[in-house]
Amino acid sequence: MLEFHRHGDIHEIRLARPPVNALTPELLSALRTAVQEAPAAGARAIVLSGGAKVFSAGMDVPHLMGLDPAGLKAGWASLFAAGRAIASSPVPVVAAIGGHSPAGGCVLALCCDYRIMARGPFRIGLNEVQVGLVAPDAIQHLMRRVVGPYRAERLLVEGALVEAEQAHAIGLVDELTDGEHVVKRATVWLEELLKLPSASMLATRRIARADLVAALESFRDDDLDAFLGEWNSPGTQAALKALVARLGK
């Protein structure tokens, strides 16, 4: 479910679950472990990449709907655990977004230090509202810190997915490039960052990202239970079943 590539001191972790890198508990657990273990394996920085047309389509809803309550809770907890691992990584992490990145894919990207997206009709955003879910405040914080409170409000309330050019214009992604170059641009950006005095750069980064880490760590068990209550509500279940039916076509 993951592929690993080394670009000198920069380690690439590539999501590799065809066809759209839909996120399962197993994939997210493997990602969390890979991010946590990379520095000990010599990584001074990490590139998180995905598919050529889809970075990640978000959580694997059909898979989640087949889980029992304990498995469902563990599945959603795995998304937050992977996000926390990325956000709290002691080395910089860049998202190389080669295509669409809705919902959980966007969450992972927002936990990274920097986001490089492929030009084209690719969409990114937190579209939970469209399937009857409420993005928890910890997730909303991720959006607010990169696009600002009012812009985040508009995007979140509408469950909007924006195309790459607009995402760049509003700061949701930091840079656009051709799809085949997203990983290369990510490594170049990191190589420049790693030329700075390491101790001061990493200490400054840790201070600057403290709010991000705190927001994700604030998401407790009772918050997850509240989220799952929404997931199990009749309206949300109807929307999710309609989504699964569309995916089946």
Buried (B, 14 or more C-beta within 10 A) or exposed (E): BEEEEEBEBBBBBBBBBEEBBBBBBBBBBBBBBBBBEBBEEEBBBBBBBBBEBBBBBBBBBBBBBEBEEEEBBBBBBBBBBBBBBBBBBEBBBBBBBBBBBBBBBBBBBBBBBBBBBBBBEBBBBBBBBBBBBBBBEBBBBBBBBBBEEEBBBEBBEEBBBBBBBBBBEBEBBBBBBEBEBBBBBBBBBBBEBBEEEEEEBBEEBEEEBEEBBEBBEEBEEEBBEEBBEBBEEEEBBEBBBEBBEEEEE
